Amino acid sequence: MAPSEDTKQNALTVTLGTRKSQLAMVQTYQVQAALQKLYPTYHFPILPMSTTGDKVLDVALSKIGEKSLFTKELEVALSDRKVDLVVHSLKDLPTTLPEGMLLGAVMERENPHDAVCFNEKYKDYTLDKLPEGSVIGTSSVRRIAQLKRRFPHLEFKDVRGNLNTRLAKLDANDSPYAGIVLAVAGLTRINQGHRISQVLDPSLSLHAVSQGALGVECRLDDTNIIKLLEPLNHYETRIRCMGERSLMRTLEGGCSVPIGVNTRFEGRILHLRGLVASVDGTQVAEDDAEIEIPADSKEAEQCAEQLGIMVAQKLLDQGARQILDQIQH
């Protein structure tokens, strides 16, 4: 539903906030184009910003101790009305939003799985075929926890920076990495999908909560922007991500703890699998559940959130709290 004629007279400019990285900008251009197509008389300028996660590159994400690494500065600008909405990789957005904020839209998801890009000398390999002691680069404790469990012959080393920086570190003549693990969605969006050597099946690596989806955050009191964003929502993606985010919220986890998920629809049945693992992969809580999703969109979100709580409770019953406490202290 488009804003009213009165609104159009007063709000022809809608400013989009985003991080400065290439991937963040590409994603924001995608949202900008979708909005421009829906509302051709509007102007949608973009305001890029740096976040804590962009500035602190010499410390592992899990050790910075901040849940809003890639969102806080953007949300301050939104609260201060410097921007009207903010585009996020939904996996970076904490599951509990600041007071007065709303997830206005969840756009259609790209492939949510993890992928490995190999150094040229290992281009024909898969993880299980790499020589003993080969180094895999990733800054994600979720990926390390799962892959250590499946591939104990490999070593893992932190690698930070934007996607192109990480690929350059992989390709360097003196690179210590046999391969690096990245999200399929990010590589696809910056036209580096050809670098993918191996897509990791959920049996090897459950993906991050909301990985591959774009979230658009706005102010709860900004009814015009909420209406503006409504057509951007992709129903199935939103419902799946609501379930995944509910699981993480129940576990009180952030984007830098080893929580993995996988969701799928079969007809109206939503399946959710969740995992919590210790960083060394030796302690694992993993379980799943399913629920029938009603046609009504509000009830559908509530059911998806209920499913997230159900799976989280199963993981807690298996000792997930103790695993997370060990990581966070």
Backbone bond lengths (Angstrom), bond angles and torsions (degrees), N, CA, C in turn:
res aa  C-N    CA-C-N  psi(-1)  N-CA   C-N-CA  omega(-1)  CA-C   N-CA-C  phi
1 M - - - 1.465 - - 1.524 108.89 -
2 A 1.327 116.73 124.78 1.460 121.06 -178.80 1.520 110.92 -79.53
3 P 1.334 117.51 156.45 1.456 120.57 175.94 1.529 111.15 -60.91
4 S 1.319 115.90 157.66 1.459 121.12 -178.46 1.525 110.55 -67.91
5 E 1.353 115.60 167.89 1.465 120.47 178.91 1.529 110.58 -60.65
6 D 1.362 116.26 -37.93 1.467 119.48 179.00 1.525 110.09 -60.38
7 T 1.323 115.73 -41.65 1.463 120.47 -179.11 1.524 110.02 -62.40
8 K 1.327 116.93 -41.94 1.461 120.69 -177.58 1.523 111.86 -58.62
9 Q 1.314 116.41 -34.80 1.458 119.54 -179.76 1.522 111.18 -67.66
10 N 1.353 117.30 -31.21 1.458 121.27 -172.65 1.525 113.97 -102.78
11 A 1.328 118.48 -13.20 1.461 119.59 -171.87 1.517 112.04 -138.53
12 L 1.342 115.95 50.73 1.448 119.77 -179.51 1.528 111.98 -73.46
13 T 1.333 117.15 -16.76 1.457 121.11 177.25 1.525 109.35 -110.70
14 V 1.321 115.86 124.32 1.466 122.58 177.97 1.527 106.86 -124.46
15 T 1.340 116.64 115.37 1.463 121.19 -174.30 1.527 111.18 -93.45
16 L 1.340 115.31 130.76 1.463 122.32 -179.22 1.524 109.43 -101.22
17 G 1.336 117.22 128.60 1.465 121.98 175.51 1.519 110.32 -97.18
18 T 1.342 116.69 146.43 1.456 120.99 179.60 1.519 110.49 -160.48
19 R 1.339 116.37 165.35 1.458 121.43 169.37 1.530 109.03 -72.53
20 K 1.352 115.22 165.34 1.464 120.46 -174.66 1.533 114.15 -87.43
21 S 1.327 118.48 -11.63 1.464 119.81 -174.04 1.529 110.90 -62.80
22 Q 1.327 115.43 158.37 1.457 120.18 -179.79 1.522 111.41 -57.11
23 L 1.344 116.46 -45.06 1.465 120.05 -178.94 1.525 110.92 -62.92
24 A 1.344 116.68 -44.74 1.467 120.32 180.00 1.528 110.62 -61.20
25 M 1.329 116.50 -40.87 1.468 119.84 -179.95 1.532 110.92 -66.82
26 V 1.328 116.73 -43.47 1.472 120.48 178.08 1.527 110.04 -57.84
27 Q 1.335 115.70 -44.25 1.465 120.14 -179.68 1.534 110.84 -64.65
28 T 1.321 116.36 -38.64 1.469 120.09 -179.18 1.519 110.77 -70.90
29 Y 1.334 117.42 -36.59 1.473 120.19 174.49 1.526 110.18 -60.86
30 Q 1.321 116.91 -35.09 1.469 121.76 179.03 1.532 109.86 -63.98
31 V 1.346 115.83 -45.25 1.469 120.08 178.39 1.527 110.04 -66.98
32 Q 1.328 116.04 -43.03 1.472 120.69 178.97 1.529 110.94 -57.45
33 A 1.342 116.73 -44.92 1.471 120.86 -178.90 1.519 111.33 -64.57
34 A 1.340 115.78 -40.31 1.476 119.74 179.65 1.531 110.52 -64.14
35 L 1.339 116.22 -41.86 1.464 119.98 179.53 1.531 111.02 -68.45
36 Q 1.331 116.39 -40.36 1.461 120.57 -178.81 1.528 110.92 -62.53
37 K 1.330 115.27 -37.17 1.462 120.18 179.08 1.536 110.56 -67.26
38 L 1.345 116.26 -38.95 1.460 120.97 -179.98 1.528 112.13 -72.76
39 Y 1.346 115.61 -36.75 1.473 120.95 -173.13 1.534 109.31 -130.59
40 P 1.338 117.52 75.14 1.472 121.28 -173.98 1.524 114.96 -63.02
41 T 1.334 118.88 -19.64 1.476 120.04 179.66 1.531 112.43 -85.33
42 Y 1.322 117.48 -6.60 1.458 121.62 -178.41 1.532 111.72 -88.81
43 H 1.310 114.45 160.34 1.465 121.87 174.88 1.529 107.07 -115.96
44 F 1.342 118.05 129.31 1.462 122.08 -174.28 1.542 111.23 -123.55
45 P 1.340 117.92 73.99 1.465 119.43 177.28 1.529 111.42 -69.89
46 I 1.343 115.74 156.99 1.471 122.51 -178.44 1.526 109.23 -115.21
47 L 1.336 116.51 133.33 1.465 121.84 176.24 1.531 108.60 -114.68
48 P 1.361 118.71 103.29 1.464 121.29 179.62 1.527 111.22 -80.96
49 M 1.346 116.93 144.24 1.472 122.39 -179.26 1.523 110.04 -138.62
50 S 1.345 116.22 160.02 1.461 121.63 173.27 1.523 109.13 -99.05
51 T 1.329 116.43 142.87 1.460 121.67 178.91 1.529 109.27 -115.10
52 T 1.316 116.10 170.42 1.471 121.23 178.41 1.525 111.14 -53.61
53 G 1.338 116.13 -44.37 1.461 120.61 -178.63 1.512 113.01 -64.05
54 D 1.348 117.10 -26.43 1.463 120.87 177.80 1.523 111.41 -78.83
55 K 1.339 115.95 -29.75 1.469 120.28 -173.85 1.520 113.37 -86.93
56 V 1.347 116.74 -35.42 1.464 120.46 -176.13 1.529 108.19 -94.40
57 L 1.332 116.05 97.14 1.464 120.41 -174.45 1.522 113.23 -109.33
58 D 1.342 116.25 -2.50 1.471 118.80 -176.80 1.528 112.28 -105.33
59 V 1.342 116.43 9.24 1.464 121.33 179.24 1.519 108.29 -128.58
60 A 1.329 117.80 136.99 1.472 121.15 177.39 1.521 109.84 -59.44
61 L 1.335 116.00 141.29 1.471 120.64 -178.14 1.521 112.14 -52.78
62 S 1.333 116.41 -40.50 1.465 120.34 -176.09 1.520 112.89 -68.00
63 K 1.345 116.84 -15.88 1.462 120.33 -176.70 1.526 113.13 -100.45
64 I 1.332 117.81 -6.11 1.468 120.12 -179.47 1.524 110.73 -73.57
65 G 1.349 116.31 -29.37 1.465 120.62 174.00 1.512 114.42 74.25
66 E 1.313 117.52 33.74 1.462 121.91 -178.62 1.521 107.65 -137.34
67 K 1.347 117.14 126.98 1.467 120.22 -177.18 1.526 112.39 -78.64
68 S 1.343 117.49 -23.89 1.467 120.68 -174.98 1.526 111.28 -103.30
69 L 1.326 116.55 43.16 1.465 121.61 -173.48 1.515 113.49 -55.41
70 F 1.337 116.45 -40.78 1.457 120.33 -173.42 1.532 112.50 -111.51
71 T 1.336 117.08 14.20 1.470 118.50 -174.15 1.527 114.63 -132.30
72 K 1.318 118.14 -24.92 1.461 120.51 -168.56 1.531 112.83 -57.20
73 E 1.338 116.95 -51.12 1.469 120.24 -178.10 1.527 111.28 -62.07
74 L 1.327 116.38 -34.83 1.462 120.40 178.71 1.533 110.75 -66.58
75 E 1.326 115.21 -40.06 1.466 119.57 -178.94 1.525 111.66 -71.83
76 V 1.322 117.49 -30.90 1.475 120.35 174.50 1.526 109.33 -63.85
77 A 1.346 116.75 -44.22 1.472 120.66 178.51 1.524 110.71 -63.14
78 L 1.323 117.07 -35.92 1.462 121.36 178.26 1.526 110.47 -67.97
79 S 1.321 116.08 -44.34 1.463 121.00 178.80 1.527 111.23 -63.22
80 D 1.347 115.86 -38.38 1.475 121.14 -179.52 1.525 112.84 -80.82
81 R 1.322 116.68 2.44 1.469 123.95 177.74 1.531 113.19 64.27
82 K 1.321 116.38 26.45 1.470 120.20 172.67 1.521 110.06 -77.50
83 V 1.340 115.65 -25.99 1.463 121.45 173.69 1.521 107.95 -131.66
84 D 1.340 116.21 161.05 1.462 121.11 -177.81 1.519 112.63 -99.58
85 L 1.331 116.23 -21.43 1.463 121.49 176.53 1.519 107.99 -157.53
86 V 1.322 115.62 162.28 1.462 120.93 -178.50 1.520 109.04 -130.63
87 V 1.333 116.31 134.96 1.470 122.10 178.72 1.529 108.64 -98.78
88 H 1.319 116.14 126.19 1.472 121.81 -179.49 1.523 110.55 -123.97
89 S 1.342 116.67 151.35 1.463 119.57 154.30 1.523 103.46 -68.98
90 L 1.317 117.61 118.36 1.463 120.04 -170.30 1.531 111.68 -59.66
91 K 1.325 117.40 -27.31 1.472 119.30 179.35 1.531 111.91 -65.49
92 D 1.349 118.02 -21.32 1.465 121.21 179.32 1.530 112.62 -86.21
93 L 1.329 117.17 -12.86 1.467 120.59 -173.59 1.527 110.20 -87.02
94 P 1.342 118.30 118.97 1.469 120.40 178.93 1.526 111.42 -51.81
95 T 1.337 115.78 148.50 1.470 120.08 -174.69 1.517 112.79 -74.61
96 T 1.330 117.25 -17.48 1.466 120.97 172.39 1.523 106.85 -111.72
97 L 1.330 116.47 114.89 1.468 120.75 -176.57 1.526 110.31 -81.80
98 P 1.337 116.79 155.45 1.468 119.63 175.23 1.530 110.55 -58.88
99 E 1.306 115.62 153.74 1.467 120.57 179.00 1.527 109.65 -55.83
100 G 1.326 115.35 133.90 1.460 120.08 177.49 1.518 113.94 89.24
101 M 1.351 117.74 3.76 1.460 121.20 179.91 1.528 110.67 -111.27
102 L 1.331 115.93 154.95 1.462 122.10 -175.88 1.524 109.18 -142.04
103 L 1.333 116.15 142.67 1.461 120.80 171.90 1.528 107.38 -83.99
104 G 1.320 115.74 95.30 1.464 121.06 -171.32 1.510 114.08 -74.36
105 A 1.349 116.89 -30.97 1.466 119.80 -179.34 1.520 110.22 -152.62
106 V 1.331 115.02 144.35 1.468 122.47 170.07 1.523 105.33 -123.65
107 M 1.331 116.18 115.95 1.462 120.31 -174.62 1.524 111.34 -87.63
108 E 1.330 115.69 166.23 1.465 120.32 -175.07 1.517 111.13 -56.68
109 R 1.309 114.31 136.35 1.461 122.05 -173.07 1.529 111.48 -81.20
110 E 1.336 114.75 139.75 1.466 120.97 166.11 1.527 107.43 -77.89
111 N 1.331 117.37 174.78 1.463 121.83 173.13 1.529 109.02 -49.78
112 P 1.354 118.98 121.41 1.466 120.52 -174.13 1.531 114.95 -85.75
113 H 1.323 118.04 -2.41 1.468 120.24 -170.24 1.528 113.26 -77.95
114 D 1.317 115.13 163.72 1.461 122.89 173.29 1.521 109.31 -83.67
115 A 1.333 115.40 156.37 1.462 120.59 178.58 1.521 109.90 -141.15
116 V 1.337 115.87 155.51 1.459 121.32 176.08 1.528 108.63 -110.19
117 C 1.328 115.81 132.14 1.463 122.23 169.68 1.528 106.48 -107.89
118 F 1.327 116.99 124.20 1.457 120.40 -176.81 1.523 111.84 -97.94
119 N 1.331 115.21 150.13 1.454 122.26 168.66 1.526 108.05 -59.69
120 E 1.333 116.38 148.88 1.473 121.79 -175.99 1.529 112.82 -48.62
121 K 1.329 117.16 -40.16 1.478 119.42 -176.03 1.536 112.70 -70.50
122 Y 1.350 116.11 -13.27 1.476 119.52 179.07 1.531 111.62 -117.26
123 K 1.329 116.60 20.46 1.471 120.24 -169.58 1.530 113.75 -61.84
124 D 1.338 117.97 -24.85 1.463 120.08 -178.67 1.530 112.79 -97.14
125 Y 1.332 116.41 10.87 1.468 121.08 -177.13 1.536 110.68 -93.82
126 T 1.338 115.10 168.80 1.458 123.30 162.92 1.531 105.60 -124.84
127 L 1.322 117.84 167.43 1.471 120.28 -174.58 1.527 112.44 -55.33
128 D 1.321 116.47 -40.40 1.467 118.76 -177.04 1.527 113.16 -70.34
129 K 1.355 116.82 -18.13 1.471 120.04 -177.69 1.535 112.57 -97.04
130 L 1.325 118.41 -6.77 1.467 120.77 -178.94 1.528 110.84 -64.32
131 P 1.337 117.21 147.98 1.469 120.10 178.03 1.528 111.71 -61.93
132 E 1.309 115.91 151.99 1.470 123.35 176.31 1.519 110.01 -51.61
133 G 1.346 116.63 133.56 1.455 121.07 176.29 1.522 114.81 84.14
134 S 1.336 117.68 1.50 1.469 120.12 177.09 1.528 109.73 -60.49
135 V 1.331 115.95 143.35 1.467 121.19 -175.48 1.527 110.52 -99.56
136 I 1.321 115.29 128.05 1.464 122.26 175.64 1.525 108.11 -110.48
137 G 1.317 116.49 130.37 1.461 121.51 -178.65 1.519 112.01 -94.58
138 T 1.319 116.70 129.22 1.465 122.66 172.27 1.522 108.11 -164.70
139 S 1.334 115.75 144.35 1.469 119.84 176.45 1.524 110.88 -99.95
140 S 1.337 117.07 9.39 1.466 121.84 -175.83 1.524 111.07 -101.06
141 V 1.337 116.84 116.90 1.463 119.56 177.10 1.532 110.95 -66.82
142 R 1.329 116.89 -27.36 1.472 120.23 175.88 1.527 110.13 -61.09
143 R 1.328 116.51 -47.16 1.467 119.84 -179.72 1.527 111.05 -67.19
144 I 1.328 117.12 -43.64 1.466 120.50 -179.63 1.519 110.31 -59.71
145 A 1.332 116.68 -46.84 1.467 121.11 -176.79 1.526 111.53 -58.19
146 Q 1.329 116.09 -43.58 1.466 119.28 -177.92 1.527 112.46 -75.52
147 L 1.332 116.51 -40.04 1.465 119.34 -175.34 1.525 112.42 -76.03
148 K 1.334 116.89 -31.13 1.475 119.40 174.49 1.524 110.10 -61.74
149 R 1.306 114.49 -36.95 1.464 120.75 -179.07 1.535 111.12 -67.26
150 R 1.339 115.64 -39.06 1.467 120.36 -177.01 1.532 112.69 -86.49
151 F 1.349 115.91 -31.36 1.468 120.44 -174.17 1.529 110.03 -129.59
152 P 1.334 117.17 71.50 1.464 120.08 -174.99 1.532 113.75 -65.23
153 H 1.334 117.99 -13.26 1.470 120.36 -179.83 1.526 112.52 -80.94
154 L 1.334 117.72 -6.19 1.467 121.29 -177.76 1.525 111.49 -98.09
155 E 1.342 115.21 156.47 1.466 121.82 172.75 1.522 108.49 -111.60
156 F 1.329 115.90 153.30 1.469 119.90 -176.63 1.523 110.15 -126.13
157 K 1.322 114.82 136.13 1.460 120.87 -176.81 1.521 108.83 -133.98
158 D 1.335 115.83 141.03 1.460 121.29 -178.68 1.531 110.74 -63.34
159 V 1.317 116.63 140.25 1.473 121.43 172.68 1.526 107.11 -140.63
160 R 1.334 116.80 123.92 1.471 121.95 -176.48 1.518 110.33 -119.76
161 G 1.312 115.13 173.15 1.465 121.75 -179.66 1.518 109.82 111.25
162 N 1.356 116.46 171.79 1.457 118.93 178.40 1.534 109.48 -70.92
163 L 1.314 116.79 175.20 1.466 119.86 -172.49 1.526 112.65 -59.49
164 N 1.329 117.13 -43.42 1.464 119.34 -179.67 1.521 111.77 -66.04
165 T 1.344 116.77 -36.17 1.464 120.58 177.26 1.526 110.05 -63.24
166 R 1.328 116.18 -43.34 1.464 119.66 -179.31 1.532 111.69 -67.15
167 L 1.325 116.58 -38.89 1.463 119.71 177.08 1.528 110.86 -64.99
168 A 1.342 116.10 -37.29 1.468 119.99 177.82 1.530 110.90 -65.23
169 K 1.330 116.60 -38.40 1.474 120.33 177.30 1.527 110.57 -64.88
170 L 1.334 116.76 -35.87 1.459 121.18 177.35 1.529 111.08 -66.62
171 D 1.333 116.20 -39.01 1.469 121.56 -173.68 1.527 113.97 -84.25
172 A 1.338 118.24 -13.53 1.472 121.42 -175.93 1.528 111.01 -57.80
173 N 1.354 115.91 147.09 1.469 120.86 -179.04 1.521 112.55 -56.68
174 D 1.342 115.73 -35.45 1.468 119.84 -178.86 1.523 111.98 -100.90
175 S 1.336 116.72 24.23 1.464 120.86 -176.94 1.525 111.39 -60.66
176 P 1.344 116.72 131.84 1.465 119.45 175.42 1.529 112.29 -81.19
177 Y 1.355 116.13 -7.99 1.462 120.20 -170.59 1.533 112.83 -94.78
178 A 1.328 115.71 131.61 1.465 120.39 168.52 1.527 109.31 -78.46
179 G 1.327 115.56 -29.12 1.459 120.98 178.66 1.511 110.53 -165.69
180 I 1.312 116.75 165.06 1.461 121.47 173.70 1.526 108.43 -130.66
181 V 1.329 115.83 150.78 1.474 121.12 -178.79 1.529 108.40 -105.32
182 L 1.321 115.47 127.01 1.458 122.66 179.97 1.531 108.64 -136.05
183 A 1.322 116.41 173.68 1.462 120.34 177.36 1.524 109.89 -85.29
184 V 1.325 115.90 136.03 1.460 120.25 175.59 1.530 110.14 -53.40
185 A 1.342 116.44 -43.61 1.470 121.42 -174.36 1.523 111.90 -59.82
186 G 1.337 117.03 -45.72 1.456 120.49 -178.53 1.519 111.99 -63.58
187 L 1.326 116.21 -44.84 1.468 120.84 179.39 1.529 110.52 -62.91
188 T 1.325 116.52 -41.29 1.466 120.76 179.45 1.521 110.63 -63.05
189 R 1.329 116.25 -42.70 1.475 120.10 -174.96 1.523 112.84 -68.54
190 I 1.352 118.25 -28.20 1.469 119.20 178.18 1.532 111.02 -100.67
191 N 1.336 115.61 21.27 1.466 122.38 176.44 1.526 113.19 59.57
192 Q 1.342 115.60 37.34 1.466 120.55 175.64 1.530 110.87 -116.85
193 G 1.328 116.04 22.69 1.455 119.92 -179.78 1.523 112.86 -59.47
194 H 1.335 116.44 -26.64 1.473 120.00 179.55 1.527 112.23 -67.11
195 R 1.337 117.23 -15.65 1.466 120.41 179.40 1.531 112.35 -79.28
196 I 1.322 117.18 -11.72 1.468 120.48 -177.27 1.531 109.96 -70.64
197 S 1.330 115.77 121.50 1.464 121.32 178.07 1.518 111.84 -96.94
198 Q 1.324 116.93 -34.08 1.464 121.42 -176.22 1.525 109.07 -149.70
199 V 1.333 116.91 120.92 1.467 121.07 172.49 1.523 107.01 -87.80
200 L 1.334 116.45 130.89 1.464 120.86 -174.56 1.535 110.77 -88.07
201 D 1.311 114.93 115.92 1.444 122.45 177.35 1.534 109.60 -61.81
202 P 1.352 118.17 150.06 1.471 119.89 178.11 1.527 113.97 -54.26
203 S 1.335 117.89 -24.07 1.464 119.71 177.75 1.533 111.48 -68.60
204 L 1.344 116.83 -19.96 1.460 121.75 178.32 1.520 111.92 -99.68
205 S 1.324 116.00 -38.05 1.468 119.82 -176.67 1.520 110.15 -153.02
206 L 1.330 116.49 109.00 1.468 120.13 170.68 1.520 107.43 -71.31
207 H 1.320 116.67 136.17 1.464 120.77 -173.51 1.532 112.36 -77.73
208 A 1.318 116.25 171.25 1.463 121.79 178.72 1.529 110.22 -70.55
209 V 1.309 114.91 153.88 1.468 120.96 175.30 1.529 109.57 -55.96
210 S 1.328 116.38 124.80 1.474 124.60 177.13 1.526 114.28 68.66
211 Q 1.332 118.18 11.07 1.464 119.98 -178.76 1.529 110.17 -57.30
212 G 1.329 115.94 136.88 1.454 121.71 178.29 1.516 114.98 90.21
213 A 1.354 117.22 -8.55 1.474 120.68 -178.53 1.523 110.60 -105.09
214 L 1.315 116.41 147.60 1.467 122.25 174.16 1.522 109.38 -101.29
215 G 1.331 116.19 133.65 1.454 121.22 176.49 1.515 109.98 -114.51
216 V 1.318 116.35 138.61 1.463 120.98 177.41 1.525 108.18 -115.07
217 E 1.327 115.47 117.06 1.467 122.20 -176.24 1.524 109.65 -100.04
218 C 1.323 116.03 142.35 1.466 120.46 177.63 1.525 108.93 -143.39
219 R 1.332 115.88 178.48 1.462 120.16 178.84 1.535 109.82 -82.60
220 L 1.303 115.31 139.88 1.462 122.06 -177.87 1.532 112.13 -62.23
221 D 1.332 116.42 -29.12 1.466 119.76 -177.25 1.531 112.85 -90.49
222 D 1.337 117.09 0.58 1.465 120.66 -176.21 1.529 109.47 -95.73
223 T 1.328 115.82 78.12 1.464 120.46 -173.51 1.528 112.19 -62.67
224 N 1.319 117.84 -30.86 1.467 120.41 -179.94 1.528 111.28 -66.11
225 I 1.328 115.92 -43.69 1.468 120.03 179.25 1.526 110.45 -69.07
226 I 1.323 117.10 -37.53 1.470 120.50 178.01 1.535 109.54 -59.32
227 K 1.327 117.39 -43.96 1.470 121.60 178.07 1.528 110.57 -65.60
228 L 1.316 115.26 -40.15 1.462 121.81 179.89 1.524 111.42 -58.97
229 L 1.351 115.94 -39.14 1.465 121.36 -175.05 1.522 113.89 -82.86
230 E 1.315 117.22 -19.88 1.468 121.06 -172.28 1.540 113.34 -50.63
231 P 1.337 120.01 -44.26 1.473 119.45 -177.86 1.531 113.94 -68.41
232 L 1.324 118.24 -13.62 1.464 120.40 -179.62 1.527 112.30 -77.75
233 N 1.322 117.43 -16.92 1.467 120.38 -176.80 1.523 111.61 -65.27
234 H 1.338 115.63 133.23 1.459 121.58 172.33 1.522 106.44 -103.71
235 Y 1.320 116.02 113.40 1.466 121.62 -167.74 1.530 112.24 -53.50
236 E 1.333 117.63 -55.32 1.460 119.87 -173.93 1.532 111.20 -63.36
237 T 1.350 116.57 -41.88 1.466 119.59 179.12 1.520 110.78 -62.21
238 R 1.328 116.14 -44.32 1.470 119.22 -178.29 1.527 110.99 -61.42
239 I 1.341 116.83 -45.36 1.470 120.31 -178.30 1.530 110.24 -63.54
240 R 1.338 117.41 -45.53 1.466 120.29 179.58 1.524 110.89 -60.65
241 C 1.334 115.99 -44.54 1.467 119.63 -177.92 1.529 112.06 -69.27
242 M 1.328 117.13 -32.12 1.469 119.37 175.91 1.529 110.45 -62.25
243 G 1.329 116.50 -40.80 1.460 120.17 177.17 1.520 111.84 -64.30
244 E 1.326 115.97 -44.83 1.466 120.89 -179.09 1.532 111.07 -64.66
245 R 1.331 116.32 -43.57 1.465 120.46 -179.04 1.528 111.47 -67.67
246 S 1.333 116.35 -33.44 1.462 120.41 177.39 1.527 110.58 -65.11
247 L 1.330 116.91 -40.37 1.459 120.63 176.89 1.531 110.19 -59.58
248 M 1.330 116.04 -48.00 1.469 119.63 -178.47 1.529 111.06 -65.12
249 R 1.326 117.09 -40.44 1.467 121.00 -179.87 1.531 110.52 -62.04
250 T 1.331 116.33 -41.30 1.465 121.02 179.78 1.526 111.01 -65.11
251 L 1.331 115.80 -35.69 1.468 120.33 178.68 1.528 112.06 -82.41
252 E 1.349 116.53 -8.21 1.467 122.28 -178.39 1.522 111.10 57.67
253 G 1.313 115.26 41.89 1.460 120.02 179.45 1.514 111.38 -99.87
254 G 1.321 116.26 156.76 1.458 121.71 174.94 1.517 109.69 -107.94
255 C 1.347 116.18 -179.03 1.460 118.81 -176.43 1.524 112.07 -72.79
256 S 1.339 118.34 -7.65 1.470 119.95 -178.23 1.524 112.63 -109.55
257 V 1.338 117.46 20.78 1.475 120.55 174.15 1.531 108.66 -113.78
258 P 1.351 117.04 155.33 1.461 119.55 -172.97 1.523 114.58 -78.34
259 I 1.339 115.18 74.40 1.460 121.95 173.35 1.525 107.28 -113.92
260 G 1.331 116.76 122.71 1.455 121.48 178.63 1.512 110.48 -117.10
261 V 1.324 116.11 151.97 1.468 120.66 -179.32 1.524 110.60 -142.63
262 N 1.318 114.86 164.07 1.459 121.60 168.35 1.525 107.01 -153.29
263 T 1.327 116.31 130.73 1.465 120.77 179.13 1.523 109.58 -125.57
264 R 1.318 115.57 151.63 1.461 119.48 173.32 1.528 108.92 -156.38
265 F 1.326 115.52 150.42 1.458 122.14 174.13 1.522 109.87 -99.43
266 E 1.309 117.27 137.82 1.457 123.29 166.67 1.520 105.95 -126.73
267 G 1.331 115.76 99.84 1.468 119.53 -170.80 1.518 108.59 64.92
268 R 1.340 116.85 -123.81 1.470 120.76 178.44 1.523 112.00 -97.54
269 I 1.321 116.55 4.13 1.468 120.54 -179.72 1.526 109.93 -90.87
270 L 1.328 116.20 122.96 1.462 121.78 176.79 1.525 109.06 -99.71
271 H 1.323 116.23 123.94 1.461 123.06 176.78 1.528 108.88 -101.83
272 L 1.305 116.91 137.96 1.473 121.85 176.69 1.526 109.39 -135.02
273 R 1.320 115.90 125.32 1.464 122.28 173.85 1.515 107.70 -113.65
274 G 1.332 116.67 137.27 1.457 120.55 -179.06 1.513 111.49 -132.90
275 L 1.314 115.97 154.78 1.463 121.90 -178.61 1.515 110.12 -145.70
276 V 1.321 115.50 140.94 1.469 122.65 167.66 1.516 106.03 -127.39
277 A 1.334 117.16 130.89 1.469 120.11 -178.03 1.521 110.07 -135.36
278 S 1.327 115.62 148.96 1.464 119.83 172.41 1.524 108.20 -69.79
279 V 1.336 116.92 156.58 1.466 120.69 -173.85 1.525 111.78 -59.91
280 D 1.328 117.66 -30.73 1.468 119.29 179.73 1.537 112.11 -87.07
281 G 1.325 116.90 0.92 1.459 120.84 176.02 1.511 115.78 77.33
282 T 1.326 117.34 4.22 1.473 119.22 -175.36 1.526 112.95 -84.41
283 Q 1.337 117.22 -27.26 1.476 120.86 178.26 1.523 108.42 -111.58
284 V 1.317 116.14 125.78 1.465 120.14 -175.90 1.530 110.49 -138.54
285 A 1.323 115.18 133.45 1.467 121.43 168.39 1.523 105.99 -116.53
286 E 1.312 117.29 124.06 1.468 120.84 -176.24 1.519 109.31 -145.91
287 D 1.342 116.96 133.69 1.459 120.40 179.98 1.526 109.30 -163.94
288 D 1.324 116.34 173.34 1.464 119.58 179.08 1.524 110.86 -147.42
289 A 1.331 114.36 171.59 1.463 121.48 177.01 1.524 107.00 -161.60
290 E 1.331 115.52 172.22 1.459 120.28 178.59 1.518 109.22 -143.67
291 I 1.326 115.36 160.53 1.468 120.18 -179.44 1.521 108.08 -152.54
292 E 1.337 116.38 149.08 1.469 120.03 176.00 1.519 108.59 -83.87
293 I 1.324 115.53 130.44 1.468 121.09 -176.93 1.530 109.33 -98.38
294 P 1.337 118.44 122.81 1.474 120.91 179.89 1.530 111.50 -71.84
295 A 1.322 116.17 164.57 1.464 120.90 -177.06 1.529 112.26 -70.14
296 D 1.335 117.45 -34.94 1.470 121.57 -179.44 1.535 110.31 -63.36
297 S 1.332 116.92 126.03 1.476 119.99 -171.55 1.529 113.06 -65.71
298 K 1.339 117.49 -37.23 1.470 119.39 178.46 1.525 110.77 -65.63
299 E 1.333 115.85 -46.24 1.463 120.14 177.94 1.529 110.71 -65.00
300 A 1.329 116.17 -33.40 1.466 120.70 -179.77 1.526 110.42 -62.65
301 E 1.332 116.13 -44.25 1.475 120.10 178.53 1.524 110.44 -62.50
302 Q 1.317 116.64 -42.30 1.470 120.48 179.96 1.526 111.04 -62.87
303 C 1.341 116.69 -40.22 1.471 120.74 179.09 1.519 110.56 -66.51
304 A 1.332 116.51 -41.42 1.467 120.03 178.81 1.529 110.30 -62.47
305 E 1.332 116.17 -41.37 1.469 120.14 178.44 1.528 110.68 -65.89
306 Q 1.323 116.39 -37.00 1.470 120.83 176.65 1.536 110.04 -62.06
307 L 1.343 116.41 -40.31 1.471 120.95 178.61 1.531 110.36 -63.09
308 G 1.341 116.79 -41.94 1.460 120.47 177.87 1.519 111.86 -59.27
309 I 1.329 115.95 -41.16 1.473 120.73 178.91 1.528 110.38 -65.66
310 M 1.344 116.67 -41.26 1.460 121.26 179.93 1.534 111.38 -59.38
311 V 1.342 116.10 -47.89 1.467 119.72 -178.17 1.527 110.05 -68.63
312 A 1.332 116.55 -40.28 1.471 119.87 178.22 1.522 110.75 -59.63
313 Q 1.327 116.45 -40.91 1.467 120.10 -179.98 1.526 110.85 -64.12
314 K 1.329 117.01 -38.97 1.469 120.65 176.25 1.532 110.40 -61.06
315 L 1.337 116.11 -40.74 1.468 119.91 179.89 1.534 110.72 -68.00
316 L 1.318 116.46 -39.48 1.471 120.58 177.55 1.530 110.35 -63.14
317 D 1.318 115.96 -37.68 1.469 120.12 177.96 1.523 111.69 -64.50
318 Q 1.340 115.66 -23.69 1.471 120.99 179.50 1.539 112.60 -93.93
319 G 1.345 116.98 4.85 1.458 119.48 176.56 1.511 115.72 100.33
320 A 1.355 117.53 17.90 1.467 120.65 -178.33 1.528 112.33 -60.95
321 R 1.341 117.43 -36.25 1.469 119.72 -178.77 1.525 111.08 -61.33
322 Q 1.320 117.27 -43.86 1.468 120.73 -179.56 1.537 110.56 -63.76
323 I 1.322 116.77 -39.34 1.471 120.62 178.80 1.531 110.11 -62.69
324 L 1.342 116.52 -47.44 1.465 120.74 -178.70 1.528 111.32 -66.24
325 D 1.331 116.79 -38.94 1.471 120.72 179.34 1.522 110.80 -61.80
326 Q 1.323 116.99 -39.51 1.461 120.57 179.07 1.521 111.68 -63.31
327 I 1.336 115.50 -37.35 1.476 120.85 -178.05 1.524 110.33 -72.35
328 Q 1.321 116.47 -38.93 1.467 120.53 -170.86 1.516 113.39 -87.73
329 H 1.339 118.04 -1.55 1.471 119.94 179.52 1.514 110.76 -121.14
